[in-house]
C-alpha cells in the first residue's frame, strides 16, 4: 500500500499528497494506444492480464501513487442483458430502459458471475504493481447507471430519467444487489477502496439528490464502512447534508467547480480528492505551470492539519489527446512544491 494514500485515508497530516487521476490509463497515453492497436477495448477490460498492463502503464511512466482497475462502469448493464458495444461514437446499449423493456433485465446471480472478470483483473493488477503503490476499484453510481440505461448516455437534461423516475426502484431491485456484489468482488480481489463514480448526479437538484440518490448511497456506505469513496460530477456542497457526510465513507472526490480548500469542511473524514481543471492540461507548458501554481497556492497556505486527507488529482478524468508532458509536469510540480 502506498504510504501517502494510507495517510490520506486516515487523515494523517503530511506535506506531500498522494496523486492519482481518473482515466489516468486511457486514450491520451501512448502505452494505452499501443495496446489498443492490438486489442479491442472490450478485450483490454475483460482479459485480466491485459487490464493489468493497461493499469500499470501510467504508474510506471508518471509515478502515480495509486493505480485504478482498468474497466468500465457500464458492464453491469451488459451483465443484466442490456447488450453493450463500444464504437467510435462511444458505448452503445442494445436497448433503452422504459416501462416495456425493464422486464428484460436478467438474472442477478448470473450477472454476478459475469462480473467475476473484474476480480481477476484486480488480482493480476496487484501482481504487477510495485508494492509501494495502492490499488483502487470502482463502480458506477446507481443513478448514473439508471441514466445510461434510460438515455443511452449521461449527457443532457436527463428528461427520460427524471420523467420516469418511478422505474428507478424497480431498476434497483436487480442493479443494487449486483453492484453490492461487484464491490465485494473487487475488495476480495485486493483493492483497498472502491470508488463510486456518479457522473450524472450533478444533473439533478440538491433536493432530488437527497430524495432519490442519497438513500441508495447510504445503504452502500453502510454495507462497506470505510471502504467506499464517492465522486459526483457537477455537484456542489449544498448537495451534501449532515446525514450524507456522517456516513462511513473512505473519502470523497470533488470536481473543479468546487474550491478545494472548502471541501474539507464538507467531508470531514477520509480523503478529499481533487480537483485541478483537466482542460488546463492542454495549455502551453509555461502557462499550464502558472495555472497549476495558482491552484496549489491555497493548499500550500493551509496547515498540514487543515489539508490532512488531500488526494491531489483532477476535477474529472484525463481527456483524450492530453499532452503527456503536462501530466508528468503536474506530478513533478506537486511533489516539488509540496515537499
C-alpha positions in Angstrom: 0.0 0.0 0.0 1.2 3.5 -0.8 2.1 5.3 2.5 0.9 8.7 1.3 -2.5 7.2 0.3 -2.8 5.4 3.6 -2.1 8.6 5.4 -4.8 10.4 3.4 -7.4 7.7 4.3 -6.5 8.1 7.9 -6.3 11.9 7.8 -2.7 11.8 8.9 -1.1 15.2 8.2 1.7 15.1 5.6 3.4 17.6 3.4 3.1 15.8 0.1 -0.3 14.4 -1.0 -0.8 11.2 -3.0 -1.6 11.8 -6.7 -3.9 9.8 -9.0 -6.1 10.8 -11.9 -9.4 9.5 -13.1 -8.8 7.9 -16.5 -5.1 8.0 -16.0 -4.9 4.8 -18.1 -6.6 5.9 -21.3 -6.5 7.3 -24.8 -4.1 10.2 -24.2 -1.3 7.7 -23.2 1.0 6.1 -25.8 1.2 3.0 -23.7 -2.5 2.5 -23.9 -2.6 3.4 -27.6 0.0 0.6 -28.3 -2.1 -2.0 -26.6 -5.3 -0.6 -28.2 -3.8 -1.1 -31.6 -3.7 -4.8 -31.0 -6.8 -5.4 -28.9 -10.4 -4.1 -28.7 -11.5 -2.0 -25.7 -13.6 -5.0 -24.6 -10.5 -7.3 -24.7 -8.4 -4.8 -22.7 -11.1 -4.7 -20.0 -12.1 -8.4 -19.9 -8.7 -10.0 -20.3 -7.3 -9.7 -16.7 -3.7 -9.8 -17.9 -4.3 -7.1 -20.4 -6.3 -5.0 -18.0 -3.3 -5.2 -15.6 -0.9 -4.0 -18.2 -3.1 -1.0 -19.1 -3.4 -0.1 -15.4 0.3 -0.4 -14.8 1.4 1.8 -17.7 0.7 5.3 -16.2 2.0 4.2 -12.8 5.3 3.2 -14.3 5.6 6.3 -16.6 4.2 9.1 -14.4 4.8 7.6 -11.0 1.2 8.0 -9.7 0.8 6.8 -6.1 -2.4 4.9 -6.9 -3.4 2.5 -9.7 -7.0 2.0 -10.8 -8.7 -1.1 -12.0 -9.0 -0.8 -15.8 -12.6 -1.4 -16.7 -15.8 0.5 -17.4 -18.9 1.4 -15.3 -21.4 0.0 -17.9 -20.5 -3.7 -17.7 -23.2 -4.3 -15.0 -25.8 -3.2 -17.6 -24.3 -5.7 -20.0 -24.4 -8.3 -17.3 -28.1 -7.8 -16.8 -28.7 -8.4 -20.5 -28.9 -4.9 -22.0 -26.1 -5.6 -24.5 -23.1 -3.3 -24.8 -20.7 -2.4 -27.7 -18.0 0.3 -27.9 -17.8 2.2 -31.1 -16.0 5.4 -32.3 -19.1 7.2 -31.0 -18.9 5.7 -27.5 -20.8 3.0 -25.7 -23.9 1.6 -27.3 -26.5 -0.4 -25.4 -28.8 -3.0 -27.1 -31.9 -1.2 -25.9 -33.0 1.6 -23.6 -34.9 1.1 -20.4 -38.5 2.0 -20.3 -41.8 0.7 -18.9 -41.9 -2.0 -21.6 -38.3 -3.1 -21.6 -37.5 -3.1 -17.9 -38.8 -6.7 -17.6 -35.9 -7.8 -19.9 -33.3 -7.3 -17.2 -31.8 -10.6 -16.5 -30.9 -12.9 -13.6 -28.9 -11.3 -10.8 -26.9 -14.4 -9.9 -25.8 -14.9 -13.5 -24.9 -11.2 -13.7 -22.7 -11.5 -10.6 -20.9 -14.5 -12.2 -20.4 -12.4 -15.4 -18.6 -9.6 -13.4 -16.0 -12.0 -12.0 -13.5 -10.9 -14.7 -13.1 -7.7 -12.7 -11.9 -9.6 -9.6 -9.4 -11.5 -11.7 -8.2 -8.1 -13.2 -7.7 -6.8 -9.7 -5.6 -9.9 -8.8 -3.5 -9.6 -11.9 -3.0 -5.9 -11.5 -1.9 -6.3 -7.9 0.7 -8.9 -9.1 2.4 -6.5 -11.4 2.1 -3.3 -9.4 5.1 -2.2 -7.2 4.4 -2.9 -3.6 4.6 0.8 -2.7 1.6 1.6 -4.9 -2.1 1.4 -3.9 -4.8 -0.1 -6.0 -8.4 1.1 -6.0 -11.5 -0.2 -7.8 -14.7 1.5 -9.0 -18.3 1.0 -9.8 -20.8 3.3 -11.5 -23.3 5.1 -9.2 -26.8 3.6 -9.3 -28.3 6.8 -10.5 -25.7 7.1 -13.3 -26.3 3.6 -14.4 -30.0 4.2 -14.5 -29.4 7.4 -16.6 -27.3 5.4 -19.1 -29.9 2.7 -19.3 -32.7 5.3 -19.8 -31.0 7.9 -22.0 -28.2 5.9 -23.8 -25.7 8.4 -22.3 -25.4 10.7 -19.3 -25.4 13.9 -21.3 -28.1 16.5 -21.5 -31.1 17.3 -19.2 -32.0 13.6 -18.5 -35.6 14.1 -19.4 -36.5 10.4 -19.7 -34.7 9.5 -16.4 -36.4 12.2 -14.4 -39.8 11.8 -16.1 -39.8 8.1 -15.4 -38.1 8.1 -12.0 -40.9 5.7 -10.9 -38.8 3.0 -12.7 -35.8 3.7 -10.5 -36.9 1.4 -7.6 -37.7 -1.4 -10.0 -34.3 -0.9 -11.6 -32.6 -1.1 -8.1 -34.2 -4.4 -7.4 -31.7 -6.0 -9.7 -28.9 -3.4 -10.0 -28.4 -2.8 -6.3 -27.6 -6.4 -5.4 -25.4 -6.6 -8.5 -23.4 -3.5 -7.6 -23.1 -4.6 -3.9 -21.7 -8.0 -5.1 -19.4 -6.2 -7.6 -17.9 -4.1 -4.8 -17.4 -7.2 -2.8 -15.7 -9.0 -5.7 -13.2 -6.1 -6.2 -12.4 -5.9 -2.5 -11.9 -9.7 -2.3 -9.5 -9.3 -5.3 -7.4 -6.9 -3.4 -8.4 -3.3 -4.0 -8.1 -1.0 -0.9 -11.0 1.2 -1.7 -13.8 1.1 -4.3 -14.9 4.5 -5.7 -18.5 5.1 -6.7 -18.3 7.3 -9.9 -21.7 9.1 -10.1 -21.1 11.3 -13.1 -24.8 12.1 -13.7 -25.5 13.2 -10.1 -24.7 16.8 -10.9 -27.6 17.0 -13.4 -30.2 17.0 -10.7 -31.2 19.4 -7.9 -30.0 19.1 -4.4 -33.5 18.1 -3.3 -33.7 15.4 -6.0 -30.3 14.1 -4.9 -31.3 13.8 -1.3 -34.7 12.2 -2.1 -33.6 9.6 -4.8 -29.8 9.2 -4.9 -28.7 9.6 -1.3 -30.8 6.7 0.2 -29.1 4.2 -2.2 -25.6 5.6 -1.4 -26.4 5.4 2.3 -27.1 1.7 2.1 -23.9 1.0 0.2 -21.7 3.1 2.5 -23.1 1.2 5.5 -22.6 -2.1 3.8 -18.8 -1.4 3.3 -17.8 1.0 6.1 -14.5 2.8 5.4 -14.1 1.1 2.0 -16.2 3.2 -0.3 -15.3 6.6 -1.8 -17.8 8.8 -3.6 -17.3 11.1 -6.6 -20.1 13.0 -8.3 -19.6 15.4 -11.2 -21.1 18.9 -11.1 -22.5 18.7 -7.5 -21.9 21.5 -5.0 -21.5 21.4 -1.2 -25.2 22.2 -0.8 -26.0 18.7 -2.1 -24.3 17.0 0.9 -26.3 17.3 4.0 -25.2 16.2 7.5 -26.7 12.7 7.1 -24.6 12.2 4.0 -21.3 13.5 5.4 -21.7 11.4 8.6 -21.8 8.2 6.6 -18.7 5.9 7.0 -17.1 7.0 3.7 -13.5 6.2 2.9 -13.5 9.7 1.3 -15.0 11.9 -1.4 -13.9 13.4 -4.6 -14.9 16.9 -5.9 -14.8 18.3 -9.4 -13.1 21.6 -10.5 -16.3 23.6 -9.9 -15.6 23.4 -6.2 -12.9 25.4 -4.3 -10.8 22.5 -2.9 -9.9 24.1 0.5 -13.6 24.5 1.3 -14.2 20.8 0.5 -12.5 19.8 3.8 -15.5 21.5 5.5 -17.9 19.3 3.5 -16.2 15.9 4.1 -14.5 15.7 7.5 -13.3 12.1 7.3 -11.1 10.0 5.0 -9.7 11.6 1.9 -10.7 14.7 0.0 -9.8 14.3 -3.7 -9.4 16.8 -6.4 -9.6 18.9 -8.3 -7.5 20.7 -10.9 -9.4 21.5 -14.1 -8.4 18.8 -16.6 -8.9 21.1 -19.6 -6.0 23.2 -18.4 -3.6 20.3 -19.2 -3.9 21.4 -22.8 -2.2 24.7 -22.2 1.2 25.7 -23.4 3.7 24.4 -20.8 4.7 27.7 -19.1 1.0 28.9 -19.0 0.0 25.5 -17.6 2.6 25.6 -14.9 1.4 29.1 -13.9 -2.2 27.9 -13.5 -1.0 24.8 -11.6 0.9 27.0 -9.2 -2.2 29.2 -8.7 -4.2 26.0 -7.9 -1.5 24.9 -5.4 -1.1 28.2 -3.7 -4.1 28.0 -1.3 -3.2 24.4 -0.5 0.3 25.4 0.4 -1.0 28.2 2.6 -3.1 25.7 4.6 -1.5 24.0 7.6 -0.8 20.3 7.3 -3.6 19.6 9.7 -6.0 21.6 7.7 -5.3 19.7 4.5 -4.8 16.3 6.0 -6.5 13.7 3.8 -5.9 15.5 0.5 -5.5 13.3 -2.6 -4.3 15.6 -5.4 -5.9 15.0 -8.8 -8.2 16.4 -11.5 -11.8 17.7 -11.4 -12.7 14.7 -13.7 -10.8 12.4 -16.0 -7.8 12.9 -18.2 -9.2 14.0 -21.6 -8.2 12.3 -24.9 -5.2 13.9 -26.6 -4.0 15.5 -23.3 -0.3 16.2 -23.7 1.7 13.6 -21.8 4.4 16.1 -20.9 1.9 18.1 -18.8 0.7 15.0 -17.0 4.3 14.4 -16.0 4.8 18.1 -15.2 1.8 18.0 -12.9 3.0 15.1 -10.8 6.6 16.5 -10.6 5.4 20.1 -9.8 3.0 19.0 -7.0 5.8 17.0 -5.3 8.3 19.8 -5.8 6.0 22.5 -4.3 4.6 20.4 -1.5 7.6 18.6 -0.1 
